[in-house]
């Protein structure tokens, strides 16, 4: 029986077909119970987090498609450590490693290092399997207590497929997934067409058939993913294209209808003139929790560009969140395409009118004229408890008017009383539907720097009819 040493634990990588299992590349496996599953661009991720006794723990298990072996297991491990851990996660230090050879001719190399990033301490583990001209890798990140058994059981139940061992897997059998996950310095012209800025702290990884951006591992175990796909031919129905790609990307997921605010359709036109749709859905695997998935598509003449993303519920997400943080606006504002010739749309005509936003304690109003003039008003209320029976209310109001200019997504607001201190921000104009496109509501998003704490914030305004 072959053995795989997992730090102080012995993990058995058995060849059997007693249990009903899923296939992934050269292995079959049983999904860990209770883990959130994410499939993106050929990479499979299982993740889970929990809180017990006042402490928080998390675990992530990544399975990467096999690649051509260098012919040397040590070299394969070194290359995988450099690509998947040192570069992608910014981990330094040499791993503690162990190696085992199996009777079937496979070599399993395991290495780990203890990491501390952004106040989060966890162990990062790489399992590399080499044999029969292929190399396959799994990465495990876990912090806190409570997940050791899950990791052990997952690898205990993982099988290297018999067809792979006997040499029949790619002799009239399954198609070899050589391109999935194989890193490359070159890319198809349709993939190199993208121009973008990765969110701060995110790590890009380019493959032959896509680009994947990985977020940092946040407290609570969340790690989000953005995937950029090669362009493809576009039809005359952009919404149909978006739905088809969503079904393709999230084909292993079930749609959920649990009231998540993320369920909606979005459409718009960029300042460069390309149309786009965004489909946001609550999704999940049977027996697992609900996550958020979305697909963005842009029509570039006869071609279609597409981007997908996954995260936790937007109410708690650190990546595409409504309350904590949302990296999508800045990524979207940076997105361009090399082969697209800008149409130079005049956004002043599109945003002309009155726009308002209001909450229980604050309100904002903007009026934009097509000639480049604006006026605005905003107010806020604060409540102070004076006694058990008295509450003091303080109301603050702000008014201003001036001129504005728009260049691309950038808007410059210059108040008449502050001509030496123009304020710059970013805008986008979209329509949103929460009933599958039966009705639409215009939204103007204005992203500015707060005068109070200096942080960026974005306000959503709707047209005042």
Secondary structure, 3 states (H helix, E strand, C coil): CCCEEECCEEECCCCCCCCCCEEECCEEECCCCCCEEEEECCEEEEEEEEEECCEEEEEEEEEEEEEECCCCHHHHHHHHHHHHHHHHHCCCCCCEEEEEECCCCCEEEEEEEEEEECCEEEEEEEEEEEECCEEEEEEEEEECCCCHHHHHHHHHCCEECHHHHHCCCCCCCCCCCCCCCCECCCCCHHHHCEECCCCCCCEEEEECCEEEEECCCCCCCCCCEEEEEEEEECCCCHHHHHHHHHHHHCCCCEEECCCCCCCEEEEEECCCCCEEEEEEEEEECCCCCCEEEEEEEEEECCEEEEEEEEECCCCCCCCECCCCCECHHHHHHHCEECCCCCCCCCHHHHHCEEEEEECCCEEEEEEECCCCEEEEEEEEEEEEEEECCEEEEEEEEEEEEEEEEEECCEEEEEEHHHCCCCEEEEEEEEEEECCCCCCCEEEEEEEEECCCCCCEEEEEEEECC
